[in-house]
Amino acid sequence: MQSGESLPSGNTLSASQTRTKRSKVQSCDSCRRCKTRCEILNPKRSPVRCHRCNVLKISCSYESRGEKAPAPEYSSNSSGLNTEPSLQVVYALGVDTRQLEIDRPPDADIASGAGSNGIRPVIWSFVRQNLDWSAPILAMQELARQPSQEQSPVPVIVNSLLLSNILTRVEIEHLLKLFSVNYSPWLNFYLVQDGPTPFLDLVCCTIASRYLDLSTRSVVGPQLQKLTEDTIARVVFNPEMFESEDTIQGLIILSLWAPICGSTKGGSGDGRMLIGMAITMAMNLRLGEAVATAISLRNSRLLGEGDQAALEKALNKARLWMTLSTTESMLCVGTRRTPLTSRSAFDWTIFPIISPSNSSDGRDLRIRLLAEIFDSTEQGLKVQFASRADMETWFNEVTNVLSAMDRLSRLISPLSVVSNHDRFHYHMLFLLLQCCRLLVLYNAIFIARHVTSTARRWFLEIQPYDLNIIPIWSKECFSIGEAIMVSLLQCDKNLLPTTPDVLFTMMAFAGGLIVGAKLLMLDKNGIEFLGCGDALYEQSVRVLGDAAISPDHAAGRCSVLMGAMHASWMERRRGSELEKVYLGAHSQPVGSGLSLGTKAEADRLGDQSANIDMFQDLEFWSTFFGGGMGSESSAFFSQDNSGEMYT
């Protein structure tokens, strides 16, 4: 097992482009023993602890030996989120960030990774926090971590390492059944059932415990979560002892659904770390060879040779490997992290595209479609635009990715309508595709903005094949954002709480783009978008809030975040004096002023005409990422959910 098999924490491309030779940092004893990445994110902390040991709440050799942290290395294109100590302290204490005096130095955006030339996207100007908007999903996850307003929970003590000491056998079987019905369809593989699977049973019961009544969950939930965290710590210390397919399945589950009984303190809330552990185990078990083995056995069966049982076993391993790989991709897109695993067109062939007639066929089809979705998404996020010489290549590669997604959209969109099984999961697969398309378009515009040198009307410099593509893609971003909200409202509300956490974050990202566009339109042009966008957004916030099983559930956190963003828009809207636009006031022919309606109706029609014209205005749609049309939005949203604005 190589140390390079751990999840990278930054942009691999950026690291490879720098010409400065980096000094090698000595790992702590625990990370070196487990051959995992060792990072110190807060060198000013006393005593010093690496990030992994701090998350897992285990002893760190830096602390025990009293060593000083190695000096952190910074680069102009660092991908990390803002780690300004004052902001971290405020978030930890749950203090309203409006109490801070934030005087950012001129190069603050550069130091925080806002972009290669330090330009902050104007569309995010209503967010006060200094975040890395080149990694929008990571930024949304940071914003969704609401400051806790509650007292610290009483420490939970679990005296036994056995699940049976917390739940009865009947309760365990009930929770396992709940998990199988509600969550297994998301996994697209069959849970290991051969022999005892204590870790997998514990994980499934921990996630399914959210369905218990509140009084029971308040007692059982924290104990299950504590036992899960303690078990993960044991896995970290001695991974070879736990290397098995059921452990890999348990880690995949925890990476998709974090426990919701308070803050996680044992690593069970860090999805990317958990999936990295699972990948290391899978590589040691040679699961990466499962697809080739299954294809070979299938070909032998077609010739009348081979064993059907061996083929089924190989297919189950292939399902697990492909799901592990796509889960890693799901957790990495929009974070500037490079996945360790990859898929090829050869891997796809194990699960052909067919019209599924049952749930089993449907799960295999979703594995194939998920692989294609994330392969296209990762290809789109890898597109380079280092100089204007790359413009046509940049355009061609992004266009090819969008074309591939158009094909996937045609394949996926009918499934939730024509199928008699798993309709919710087909529908959410289409919503995921919409989110991935939004990420690709956002990234394409983001990297194009940082190539130009002109601050105003920069988009005129980005015209591949004489096509003014930036405003076209910007408008599509807004349209897709609203389409994602529509898809959310159309889904089965009873099953929505089972959605993986990261998908809620993607919805919040779409909501943030919508609010940013609405604020820009109002600030720069004094008018609003036509349509029922406010009702769409408000209902989306309400649906996510209803889907939340607890305040710590990702659906609830994202609902609060989107609600705070929308509150900033509504407050800004109420505080603005909209100018009435009268079109053609000085050039109307005699008699043209006659109207069968009231003056208010005429004014409304005039505003709509101006709004329609503005929706087609190319310059407005090109200002999302900076430059042109005046200053940034003066509205800010409050994370204390008080409904007030930052001013």
N, C-alpha and C positions, 0 to 999 in steps of 0.2 A: 504494500500500500504506500503510495507516494504522498508527500505532504501537499503536493499541488492538487490533490483531490478534494480539498476543502473549498467551501464556497468563497469566492472572491468578494471582497467588501467594497470594491470601487470599480472604476471604469478601466478595464484591462487595456483598452485602446489608448487611453490617456497615459497610462503607465508605460506603455511600450513606446510612445512617441517622445517621451522626455529623454534628453541626452545625458542628463546628470546621472552618474552612477550612484545608486542608493546603497547606503550601508546596511548590512544585514543585522536585524534586531534579534537578540537572543530570546527565544521563547521561554516562558515559565515552565516549571517542571511538569505540571499537569498537561499543558498543551503539547509539550514536547513528547511526553509519554504516549498521548493519544494521537500524535501526528496531525494536529489541527492548527489552524491559523491562530496566532496569538497577537492581539491588538490591545493597545492602551489608548482609550478614547479620551480619557480625562487625566492628563499627566499631573494636574495640580491637586488631585485628590490625595488625601492623606488618611490612612496608609494607601499606597499605590496597589491597585489590583488590575489585572487584565480584564477585558470586556467579557470573555467567556467565563472566567471564574466568578466574576461579579454577577453575571446573569444566573449562573447555576448555584450561587451562594456556597462555593466551596473554597477551600484554602488555596491561596496563591503564593508562589514562592517569592514574588516581589514583596509581598507583605511580610512573610515570615522572616525573610533575610534582611528586611529593611532596605531593599535596593531602591534606587531612584529609577524613575521611568526614563527610557530613552527619549531623547528630544524628538518631538513629533516633526514630521516632514510635511511641508505644505507645497502645493503647486497651484498655479493659476487656474487650473481646470480640475481642481479637487471635486470629487463627487459627494463628499460627505455633507450632511445637514449642518446647519449652523450650530455650533457648540459654544456660543457665548455664555460664560459662566452665569451672568446675571439672569439671562433668560432661563437657563436650566434650573437655577434655584427657584425662580418664580413658578415655573411649571411644577416643580416638586412640591412646593408649599401650597399650590392652588391659589396664588395671589393673582388678582386681575392685572394683566400686563399693561393696562393703561396707567398704572402707577409708575411705570418705568420711564425714565428720560433716556430715549434712544438717540444718541448723537452718533450716527454711523460715519466712519471715515470715508473718504472718497473711494477707496478701493475695497469697501466692505463687500460689495457684490462679487468682486473677483475672488476674495478670500473665501467666501461662502460657497463658491461654485455656481454662481448665478449664470455663468456663461464665459466663453473664452474672452470676450471683450467687456465683461462686467455689465452688460445691458440687461436690465430686468424687464421681463415681458409686461407691457402695460396692462394687459388683461388681468394680471394678478396684483395690480396696484392697490386693490381694496383689502389685501391681506397684509397686515402689519409685520408679521413674523418674516425674518430674513431666511428664506428657505431656498433650496436648490430646485428651481423649476425645470431644469433639464431632466429631473427624476420626479415627475409629477405624482406618481403613485406613492412614492416614499414621502413626498411632501404632504400628501393628503393623510397618510397614516400618522404623521407627526401632528397634524392639526386635529385629527380625530381623537388623540389622546387627551381627553378633557382633564383639566386640573381637578383632582379629587376634592370634593367639598365635605366628605364624610371623614369621621375619625378612623384611625387605622384599625383594621379588624383584629380581634383577639387571636393570637397565634394558635394554630390548630396542632394538636399533638396526636399522632397516630402511633399507638403502642405496638401494632402488629403490621407485618408486611403482607398480610393476606387480605384479599378482597372479601373473603367470607366472614371476616371479623367486622366488616362494616355493613354488609348486606346479607340477607338470607338467600338461600338457593333460589327460592321462588322469585325474589326481587331481582336477582342477577339475570335469571332467564327472561323476566319481563323486560328489563332494560336492554338486553341483547336483542330481543325481538323488536323493540322500538327502534333501535339503531338500524337493524337490518331492513326494516320497512322504510324508514325515513331518510337514511343517510347512505346506505349501500349503493343505491342507483347513481349517486354522484361519483363513486369510486370506479365503477365499470370493471371491477374484478371481484372474484369470489373470496370471501374471508376464509382463512385457513381454519379448518375444523378437524384436522387429523391430530388426535392426541390433545394433551392439555396446552392451552394457550393463555397463561395467566396475564401476561402484559397486554395482549390484544383485548382480552375480556375486560381488563381494568380500564383501558382507554375507551372502549365502546360504552361501558357503563358510565364513565365520567362525562362523555359528551351527551349521552341519552338522558342523564339525570336532570337536564334542563326541562324535561317534560314532567317531572314530579311536581306535586303541589308545593306551593311556596313554603309551607311549614316544614315539610319533609326535606325539601331541597336545601333549606337553610341549615339543616343539621347534617345531612348526608353529603351534600355537594362539596363543602370545604374539606371534608375528610378524604373524599375520592380525589380531589385535586391535589391535596398534600401528598397522598400516597403515590399519585402519578408523578409528581415532581421528584419525590425521593427515588422512585424507580428510574427515572430518566438520569438522575445523578449517578446511580449505580451503573447504568448503561454507558455513560460517558467515561467512568473510571475503568470499566472492564468491558469494552465493546465486544471482544472476542467471545465472551461467555454468552452474550445475548444475540449473536449473529444468527438470524433465522428469518424466514419469510414472514412469519407472524409479527416479529418485531418491526420489520420494514413497513408492514401494513399499518401497525400502530403509530409509527412515526409519521407516515403520510397523513393519517387521520388527524393527528394533533397539529400538523402544519396547516391544515385547511380550516380546522375549527378550534379556536382557543377556548379553554374552560372559561366559564362566565361567573365564577363565584368569588370575584374580587381579583386584585392584581396578582399576576403570576410571578412567582419568585424562583422557580426552579428550571427555567429554560423552556417550559411547556408553552410559553406564549410567543416564542421567537421562531416563526415558521421557517425562515431561511436556514437557521441553524439546525433545526430538526430535520429538514429535508436533506441537508448536507450530510448528517449522520446516516440517514437512510441510504443515500447514494454510495457512501463509503462501504457500508455493509453489502449492498447489492453488487458492487464491483468485486468485493472479496468472494462473494458467492457466485460470481461469473454470470449474473442474471443478464448482463448485456449480450450474452451469446444466445439467449433464449429464443429470439426471433428467428435467427438463422437455423437453429435446431428444429424449431417447430415447422418451418417451411420445408426443410429436408424430410422430416417425418411425414408431412402431408403429401409430398410428392411420392414418397414410398407407398403410402396408402393408396394413392391413385393407381399405382401399378400392382396393387394387390399384395403388397409386402408391408412389413412393419406391424407394430402393435398399437391398437386404438387407445389403450390406456396410457401408453407412453406419449402418444400424440396429445391427449387431453392434458396430461401433466405439463408438457412443454408449452401448450397454448396458455395454460394458467400462469406459467412463469412469464410468458411473453406479455400477457395482459398486465401483470404486475410491473414489469419493466417499463412498458410504454406509459402506464399511468404515473409511475414514479417520475419519468422524464417530463411528461406534460405538466405534472404538478410543480416540478421545479421551474419550468418555464412560466407558469401562471404566477408564481411568487416572485419571479425576477423581472418580468416586463414592467417597464415604467420606473425601474429603480436603478438603472445603469449597472446592474450586476450581470455578469456573464455566466450563463448556466454551464455546469460541468458536463452534462449529458447533451447528446444531440441525436437527431433521427435522420434517416435517409429515406429516399423514395422506395428503396428495397424493404425497409421496415414497414412501410405503409401496406405493402401487398399482402401481409399476413391477414389483414382485416379488410376485405373488399367493400366497395361502396355498393350496397344493395338496398332494396326497399324492405325494411325489417318487418317481420310478421309477428315477432314476440319480443319480450324484454331481453332475452339472451342475445338475439341478433342485434337489438337496439344498442346494447352496451358495447358490443364489438364495433358497431358503426360509429358510435360516439368516440371511441378510442381513436379510430382513424381520422375522424373530422377534427378532433382536438389537436392531434398531431399536425394536421395540415394548417389549422388556424395559427398555432404557435410557430410553426416553421415560417409561415408567411410573415407573421408579426415580427419575429426575430430578424428576418431578412430585411424588413422595412426599417427596423431600429438600428441596423448596422450600416445603413447607407451613409456614405461619406460626402461631405461638401466642404473641403478644406480651402478651396479657392474658386474663383469664377471659372477657371478651366474645367471644373468638375460639374458645371451647371447642367449640361445636357445628360451626362451620365447619372447625376442625382435625379433628374426628372424621369429618365427612362426606368431606373430601378424602382423608384417609388410608384410610378404608374404600373409597372409589372406586378408589384405587390398588391396594389388596389384592384387590378384585374383578377388576380388570383382570389382575392376576397369577394369580388363580385360573383365568381363561380361558386364559391362556398356558400354565399348567401342564397343563391338559387337552389342549392342542394339542401340547405338546412331549413329555410323558411317554411316549406310546406309540411315538414315532419310533424309539428305540433298540431296540425289540422287534420291530416289524413291518418295518423296513427291511432290505434286504440290502446296504446300503452305508453307510459313515461312521457306524456304530453308536456308536463311541466318541465322536465329535464331537456327536452328538445327545444322548448321555448327559451329556456335560460341559456342554452347553447347559442342560440341566435343572438340573445342579448350580449353574451360574451364576445361574439364576433363583432358586434357593433362597437363595443368598448375597445377592442383591439384595433379596429379601423380608426377610431378616434385617436388612439395613441400614436399610430403610424403617421397620420396627417399632422398631428401636433408636433411630433418630433421633426418631420420634414420641414415645417415652417420655422421651427426653433433653430435648427442648424443653418438654415438659409439666412436668417436674420443676422447671424454673427459672422457672416462672410463679407457683408457689405460695409462700406466705410461712411456712407451718407446717412446722417441721422434722420433726415426728413425725406419722405417719398422714396425710401430705400427699396421698396418693392419694385420700382421701375427698373432697377438693375437686375432683377431676377425674372427674366423673360426667355426661357428656353424655347427655341423655335418660334420666337416672337409671340409667345403666349404669356399673357399676364396671369400666371398661375397662382400667385399668392392669395389674391382676393377670392379666387374660385375655391381654393382649399379652405380658406378661413370661413367662408360661408358654409361650406360643407361641415366643418367642425361644429358650428352652431346648430345646423340641422340635425346632425347625428346626435348631439347632446340632447335635443328635444325628443328625438326618436327613441333614445335609451329610456327616457322618462316614460314615454308611451308604452314601451315594452314592459317596463316595471309594473305599470298600472294594469296591464293585460294579463299578468301571470296569475297563477293560482295562489291566492293569499294564504291559504292554509299550509302550503308547502314552502312558502317564501322563507320562514325562519331557518330552514335547513340549508340555505345557500351558503357556500364557503365564504369566509370572512372577506377575502381579498376582492370578491366580486362586489360587495357593498362599497368598498373603497373606490373601485372603478366607477360606480354610480355617483359617488360624491364628487369625483373628479369631473364627470360630465356636468353635474350640477354647478360646480364652481365656474366652469367655462361659460355656462349660460348666464350666471349672475354677473360675471365680469363683462360679458358682451352687452348686457342690458344697462349696466352702469356707464359703460363707455358711450353708448348711444345717447343716453340722457345727458351726460356731462358735456359731450362734445357737440351735440346737435339739438338738444332740448326736446327730443321726441322719443317715443317708445315704439317697440316692435308691435306690429299688429298681431292679432291672434289671441289665443287663450293660454299664453305661456305662464302667466301667474297662477292660474287655476291648476295647470299641469304640474307646476313645481310644488305648489302647496299640497296637492294630493299625494305627490311622491314622498314628500317629507312625512305626511301623515301615515302613509302605507308602511314606510320604513320604521316609523315609531311603533306602529301596531305589531310589526313583525319582531320587535325586540323582546326577548324573553327576560332580560334583565338590563339594568343600566350599563353593565359591562359588555353586553352583546354588541358585536360590530354593527348590526343593524341600528341599534339605539344610538351608538356613538356617531354614526354617519348621519342619522336623522337629526341629531342635535347640531352637528356641524353644518349641514345643509340649511337647517332652520335659522341658524345664526347668520349665514351668508344671505339668505333671503330677507331676513330682518333688516340687514344693512341696505339692501335694495329698496325695501318698502319705506324705510326712514328717509332715504335720499329722495325717493319719489315724492313723499309728502312735503319735503322741505324745498322742492324746486318750484320755481315759477315758470311754467311752460309758456313759451311765446307762441301766439297764434299765427299761423302761416296762411296768408291769403294769396293764392296763386293767381297771377295775371291781373292784379288789382289795377294796374295802370294801363292795361291794353285790352280791356273788355269792350266789345262792341255794344252799341246802344241796345238795351233790352236784355243783354246777357245776364244782368244782375237779378232778373226775376227768378224767384224760387217758390216752389209749391210747399216747401218745408219751412221749419222755423230757422231762426238765425243760428241757434245752437247746433241744429243738424247740419247746416251749411258749414259752420266752423269745424264740426267733426269730420265732414267729408274732406274739407281742405287739409286737415291734419293727416288724414289717411292718405291723401294723394302725396303729401310730402314724405310720409313714412314709406310708401311704396317706392318713391324715387330714391330714398336713402337706402333702402334694402338693396338696390341695384348699384349703389355708389361704391366704386372700387376702392377709393382711397380710405373710406371708413374701415372696410374689411381688411385693409392692409396695416392697420395701426395696432393690432392686437399685441404685437411683439415689439413695439417701440417705434418712435419716430412719427412726426406729423400730427396735425390737428390739435395742438395745444398740450396742456399739462395732463398729468395722470388723474385718476379719480380721487376725490377727496373723502370718499366714504370708506369706512373700515368696519369689519364685523367683530363682534364681541364673543369670545369663547365662554364667557360666564353665563351665557344663555339668558341675559337679563333683557334682551331686546333693544339695548341701547347701541349707539354707534361709537366707534372710535373716531375722534375728530382731532 
